[in-house]
């Protein structure tokens, strides 16, 4: 009998069809994520689980799923999963790294330019009939990107990809990371600096760190007040990296000039959130990886991880390497 997998959301057909060939599939077809109670119910007979960032996968879920052997995350990040508990129980956890890098870097730079040049605000200006004069020297003034200073917080795959794009704009690039990357400093001609200096000198600050206890609210009031009044913050990492209440004050009171956000402390962002009333903010619905090719490739990687595990092989994108000591791969 084929192993059973619960897939918590519809994923692109390129990966889903490969999973169907090897597994008995139980698919949650609603657009909204399944409540945790539904996840618990649907994993009771599951051998595998395909999860998304919105799915809380913890000891309560594992306890309800005695047959569960692998959680294949459809994402790079996995802060929604209790990985330590999974390892203790011999449950493999995989993700989809690498494939999102260039697509997310494109989007981060798109947010940067849109916020700098007030692109969304200009679009509304035209659509709402506010454009009454053909041209005026003071109309819709924004900030140049070319030749300015970009500060990158987190120089992993995506941060480095953003740096490569910035080189094409003739930007001076500073970076801060918990690990210094001298190889990339030489390759890209970038400079490692403390976070405080990066915030003080950068015209644009782009965040590319995972969500950990150390990065939770790493950008708060103190950090925002260090930034230039003409600077712009871009976040495509995790919403909780930024103290959203402090950011609202920084934008409203013009401690900084603007921001571009793809992620939020609560997702979806509530319709009454005060951030939505600000003009100096470009917003997106956690869409940085949302290209046809990237999302399809993510689904394929999920399938590859599941199929490798089914064959008794270590999945190519195993997060918790120590789990191999607890239990060999396979159902």
C-alpha positions in Angstrom: 0.0 0.0 0.0 1.3 3.5 -0.8 2.1 5.8 2.0 -0.4 8.5 2.8 0.5 12.3 2.7 -1.6 15.2 3.9 -0.9 18.3 1.8 -2.1 21.4 3.7 -2.6 23.5 0.5 -2.9 23.1 -3.2 0.6 23.3 -4.7 1.6 23.6 -8.4 0.8 20.6 -10.6 4.5 20.0 -11.6 5.2 18.8 -8.0 1.7 17.6 -7.1 1.5 15.1 -10.0 4.8 13.5 -9.0 3.6 13.1 -5.4 0.4 11.5 -6.6 2.4 8.9 -8.5 4.0 7.7 -5.3 1.6 8.6 -2.5 -2.0 8.4 -1.5 -2.8 12.2 -1.4 -5.1 13.9 1.0 -5.2 17.5 -0.2 -6.7 20.6 1.6 -8.2 22.5 -1.2 -9.4 25.7 0.5 -7.4 28.8 -0.2 -7.2 29.6 3.6 -4.9 27.5 5.7 -6.5 24.6 7.6 -7.0 25.3 11.3 -4.7 23.5 13.6 -7.6 21.2 14.7 -8.0 20.2 11.1 -4.3 19.5 10.7 -4.4 17.3 13.8 -7.4 15.4 12.4 -6.0 14.9 8.9 -2.5 13.7 10.1 -3.9 10.9 12.3 -3.4 8.4 9.4 -0.7 10.2 7.5 2.8 8.9 6.9 4.0 12.3 5.5 2.9 15.9 5.7 3.5 18.8 3.3 3.3 22.0 5.3 3.4 25.8 4.7 4.7 28.6 6.9 1.2 29.3 8.2 0.9 25.7 9.6 1.9 25.3 13.3 3.6 21.9 13.4 4.5 21.1 17.0 4.4 18.3 19.6 0.6 18.4 19.6 0.5 17.6 15.9 3.2 14.9 16.2 1.4 13.3 19.1 -1.7 12.9 17.0 0.2 11.3 14.1 1.9 8.1 15.2 2.7 7.1 11.6 4.2 10.5 10.6 7.8 10.1 9.4 8.5 13.2 7.4 7.4 16.9 7.2 8.2 18.4 3.8 8.0 22.1 4.1 6.9 24.1 1.0 9.2 27.0 1.9 12.8 27.9 2.7 12.0 29.0 6.3 10.7 26.5 8.9 10.1 28.6 12.0 6.6 27.2 12.1 7.9 23.7 12.8 9.3 22.4 16.1 12.3 20.8 14.5 13.9 19.7 17.8 10.8 17.8 18.8 10.6 16.3 15.3 14.2 15.1 15.6 13.5 13.6 19.1 10.6 11.6 17.6 12.6 10.5 14.5 10.6 12.7 12.1 12.5 14.1 9.1 12.0 17.8 8.3 12.8 19.1 4.8 12.6 22.5 3.1 13.0 24.1 -0.4 16.2 26.2 -0.2 18.0 27.9 -3.1 15.2 28.0 -5.6 13.7 31.1 -4.2 16.9 33.1 -4.1 16.9 35.0 -7.4 13.1 35.5 -7.4 13.1 36.9 -3.9 16.1 39.2 -4.7 14.2 40.5 -7.7 11.2 41.3 -5.5 13.3 43.0 -2.8 14.8 45.3 -5.3 11.4 46.0 -6.9 10.1 47.0 -3.4 13.2 49.2 -2.9 12.8 51.0 -6.2 9.0 51.3 -5.8 9.3 52.8 -2.4 12.2 55.2 -3.4 10.4 56.5 -6.5 6.9 56.5 -4.9 5.6 54.2 -7.7 2.5 52.9 -5.9 1.6 56.4 -4.7 2.0 57.7 -8.2 -0.2 55.0 -9.6 -3.0 55.9 -7.2 -2.4 59.6 -8.0 -3.2 59.0 -11.6 -6.1 56.5 -11.1 -7.9 58.7 -8.5 -7.9 61.7 -10.9 -5.5 63.8 -8.8 -3.2 64.4 -11.8 -4.4 67.9 -12.8 -1.2 69.5 -14.1 0.8 67.8 -16.9 4.2 68.4 -15.2 5.5 70.3 -12.2 9.1 70.5 -10.8 7.9 69.5 -7.4 5.4 66.7 -8.3 6.0 63.2 -6.9 9.6 63.7 -5.9 11.3 60.5 -4.7 14.9 59.4 -4.1 17.5 58.2 -6.5 18.7 54.6 -6.2 21.8 54.7 -8.5 25.0 55.5 -6.6 23.4 55.4 -3.2 24.4 53.3 -0.2 22.6 50.0 0.4 22.8 48.2 3.8 22.1 44.5 3.7 21.3 42.8 7.0 21.9 39.1 6.5 24.3 38.0 3.7 22.9 34.6 3.0 21.9 33.5 -0.5 19.2 36.1 -1.0 21.2 38.9 0.6 24.1 38.2 -1.7 21.8 38.1 -4.7 20.5 41.5 -3.7 24.1 42.8 -3.5 24.8 41.6 -7.0 21.8 43.5 -8.3 22.9 46.6 -6.4 26.3 46.5 -8.1 24.5 47.1 -11.4 23.1 50.3 -9.9 26.5 51.5 -8.9 25.7 51.3 -5.2 28.0 51.3 -2.3 27.2 48.2 -0.3 27.5 47.6 3.4 26.5 44.5 5.1 26.0 43.1 8.6 25.7 39.4 9.5 26.4 37.2 12.5 29.0 35.5 10.4 31.5 37.6 8.4 31.7 36.6 4.7 35.1 37.7 3.5 34.8 35.6 0.3 31.8 37.7 -0.7 33.5 40.9 0.4 36.2 40.2 -2.1 33.8 39.0 -4.9 31.3 41.8 -4.6 33.4 44.6 -3.3 31.2 45.1 -0.2 32.1 46.1 3.3 31.3 44.5 6.6 30.2 46.9 9.3 28.4 46.7 12.7 24.6 47.0 12.5 24.6 50.5 14.1 27.0 51.9 11.5 25.0 50.2 8.6 21.8 51.9 9.8 23.4 55.3 10.2 25.1 55.3 6.8 22.7 53.5 4.5 20.2 55.2 2.2 18.4 51.8 1.9 18.3 48.9 4.4 17.2 45.5 3.1 16.5 42.7 5.6 17.4 39.1 4.8 17.7 37.2 8.1 15.8 34.2 9.4 13.4 34.6 12.3 15.2 33.4 15.5 15.1 34.5 19.1 18.1 36.7 18.2 16.5 38.4 15.2 13.0 39.0 16.7 12.4 42.7 16.6 16.0 43.3 15.7 14.7 46.5 14.0 12.9 48.5 16.6 12.7 52.1 17.8 16.4 52.4 18.6 17.5 51.1 15.2 14.9 53.1 13.3 16.0 56.3 15.0 19.5 55.6 13.8 18.5 55.6 10.2 18.6 58.7 8.0 15.4 60.7 7.6 15.8 60.1 3.8 16.3 56.3 4.2 14.0 53.5 3.2 13.6 50.1 4.9 12.8 46.9 2.9 11.7 43.7 4.5 11.3 40.4 2.6 12.5 38.2 5.4 10.0 37.7 8.3 7.6 40.2 9.7 8.6 39.7 13.3 12.1 40.8 12.5 10.7 44.4 12.6 8.8 45.9 15.5 5.8 46.9 13.5 4.5 49.5 16.0 7.8 51.2 16.0 7.9 51.2 12.2 4.5 52.8 12.1 5.7 55.7 14.3 8.9 56.0 12.2 7.0 56.3 9.0 4.2 58.6 10.4 6.6 60.9 12.2 9.1 60.7 9.3 12.1 59.3 11.2 12.6 57.5 7.9 11.3 58.4 4.4 9.6 55.1 3.5 9.4 51.3 3.6 8.6 48.4 1.4 7.2 45.4 3.2 6.3 41.9 1.9 6.0 40.4 5.4 4.2 41.4 8.6 3.9 40.4 12.2 0.4 39.1 11.6 -0.4 37.7 8.1 -2.7 38.6 6.5 -2.3 42.1 7.9 -5.6 43.2 9.6 -7.6 45.6 7.5 -7.7 48.1 10.4 -3.9 48.1 10.8 -2.7 51.8 10.9 0.1 51.0 8.5 -2.5 50.7 5.7 -3.3 54.4 6.1 0.3 55.5 5.3 1.3 56.8 1.8 5.1 56.3 2.3 4.8 52.5 2.4 4.7 49.9 -0.4 2.9 46.7 0.7 2.8 43.2 -0.8 1.1 40.0 0.4 4.1 37.8 1.2 4.6 37.4 -2.5 8.4 37.7 -3.0 8.7 34.1 -4.3 5.5 34.3 -6.4 6.7 33.6 -9.9 5.3 30.7 -11.9 8.6 29.1 -12.3 9.8 29.4 -8.7 6.6 28.2 -7.1 6.5 25.2 -9.5 10.1 24.4 -8.8 9.4 24.6 -5.0 6.6 22.0 -5.5 9.1 19.7 -7.4 11.6 20.0 -4.6 8.9 19.0 -2.1 8.2 15.9 -4.3 11.9 15.1 -4.6 12.3 15.2 -0.8 9.3 13.0 -0.2 10.3 10.5 -3.0 13.9 10.2 -1.8 12.7 9.5 1.8 10.2 6.8 0.4 13.1 5.1 -1.3 15.1 4.9 1.9 17.4 7.8 0.9 18.3 10.8 3.0 16.2 13.7 1.4 18.3 16.2 -0.5 17.1 19.1 1.6 17.1 17.6 5.1 16.9 20.3 7.8 17.5 18.2 10.9 20.6 16.1 10.0 20.7 14.5 13.5 17.4 12.7 12.8 19.4 10.1 10.8 20.9 8.9 14.1 17.4 8.4 15.5 15.8 6.6 12.6 16.8 5.7 9.1 14.8 7.2 6.2 11.9 5.3 4.8 8.4 4.3 5.8 
